[in-house]
Amino acid sequence: MICRSALSRGSKLALGRQGARGFAAAASPKASYEPTTIAGVKVASRDDNGPTTRLAVVAKAGTRYEPLPGLTVGLEEFAYKAGWPLLFFNTNKRSALRITREAELLGGQLTAYHTREALVLQASFLREDLPYFTELLAEVVSQTRYTTHEFHEEVKDIIHQKQAKVDASAVALDAAHAVAFHSGLGAPLYPTPSTPIDSYLNEQAVADFAAAAYSKSNIAVVSDGASEHGLQKWIEPFFKTVPAQGSGSLNNVASKYHGGEQRISAVGQNSVVIAFPGASLGASSPETAVLAGLLGGESTIKWSPGFSLLSQAAAPGAQAKATNYAYSDAGLLAIQINGQSAAVKKTAEAAVKALKGVAESGVSQEVLVKAIAKAKFTLLSGSEVGGVGIVHAGANLIHGGSPLKVAETLKAFESVTGDKLKAAAKALLEGKASVASVGDLHVLPFAEDLGLQV
Amino acid sequence: MTAPSLASYVTKRPWLSKLLKPVAGWYSNAALYRQMGLKADDLISEENADVLKALGRLTPKESYDRIYRIRRATQLSLQQKILPKNEWTKPEEDVQYLSPILEAIEAEAKEKQALDTLVPSKAGH
């Protein structure tokens, strides 16, 4: 294992404890979300008795499921716009402005965001305000009016603003997904200004998509920090208005990995994404997580590039990082490289070389221990951080799985050996890669030049 | 800007509404806008931010028809004429297409004003 004489007394003690007790604290049930069903709504909850609560509605309405391009972002921007006070329709429901002001008075935060698979409406608030925010989220899901004027006056502007912020790295990641999965998961996470969405995206299409997406069978409520009793009491009355089955259909196509290469010229920024089939959400493939930890990239320790292969491979002027993007029925292990064109080229070559090194000669025991520790930390801190944990728990539930079992997964990480890692890297390089280059194409390398099969 | 109106007071009382309906019908005809092919909502003054916003929320068809009616009426006014009787606006065509949107915009502004001038008080006081 680690050469002990090189370590101080304190860290020796820590290593000793690790061997003796394992991750006892992390293995306690609090780390995982517990799935239940309340009045037909799938609920995942976890309560650490803290003073604040995060409550989210996770709907199976990410870009993967949108029947027409741009509908997910349309639905996301319409969140918390519960409609205008209609005197002649006699609704008592709140206007968008009232929602904002009331949430402000209670000190709450309201956010809406989406991933490729899920659309998340999340409220963070003080523990005692659970009834108010439960009612609010149920109302947003079931009572929002998708009005023409709000679409033209507000929603469109926000979408255009966000489109302007889509940068080369996002385009490259989208392109890698597109060549890897074609439709479904290949749909762009945020449409770029050159994506033709205007003919598809209008308030009527968004309303139809909402009717299909916001139903009890298609959403999950994830709560972090609310009492079981409170959830039982409030979800039932407020989510009564949510229909049991959605009307209309979602784009439900099973994912299939294709692989290939995509090159897009762009001015100013350069990005290369080298991706391989990764691990899906439910899959037990600890090698992929450990391999992502081994490739790493972003240094997590100050004044040091870190042990990870990518941070050592990165040329000055470029950053590289590896992530396993896990989806319900597929995964993508992506190496993203951003920076100046020449540096990106050098880094891409070095990254592939490093991966080939792992496939041919494996890794030393010391590096393996570090990679496993990194993968463990990423998993645990991810499930603790509000957003990431909630999205994962919700995504698992809406796809019919169960929330991540943290303790079991950690144990699986321990079982990864150098040989397994070597075999995993070899399998990746033998299969087809998905490579996307965005930026100065005169400099950026082709996949074949990097020594990858596409 | 909507004009002050007793309409909701009247429509809530069937006897009053029955009593006043013929008078209202007579008045609408006597006002002569129907003879120029206009609807009552065409007469709302445009020189107001709320009305301009409401006009922006009309559908393209409603907006086009409105401009057509107004141009036709301007031309008639210039020529000192009224339309032939079969082209007059029929009472059942004289619907409110703008007022409901205008009312919603005004309610929105009123709600905003109310919420922006909230005074928090201690619980139980």
Chai-1 contact restraints between the chains, C-beta under 6 A:
chainA,res_idxA,chainB,res_idxB,connection_type,confidence,min_distance_angstrom,max_distance_angstrom,comment,restraint_id
A,W84,B,A104,contact,1.0,0.0,6.0,A-B,restraint_1
A,W84,B,E108,contact,1.0,0.0,6.0,A-B,restraint_2
A,P85,B,A107,contact,1.0,0.0,6.0,A-B,restraint_3
A,L87,B,E103,contact,1.0,0.0,6.0,A-B,restraint_4
A,L87,B,A107,contact,1.0,0.0,6.0,A-B,restraint_5
A,F88,B,P100,contact,1.0,0.0,6.0,A-B,restraint_6
A,L97,B,K112,contact,1.0,0.0,6.0,A-B,restraint_7
A,R101,B,L115,contact,1.0,0.0,6.0,A-B,restraint_8
A,H149,B,R57,contact,1.0,0.0,6.0,A-B,restraint_9
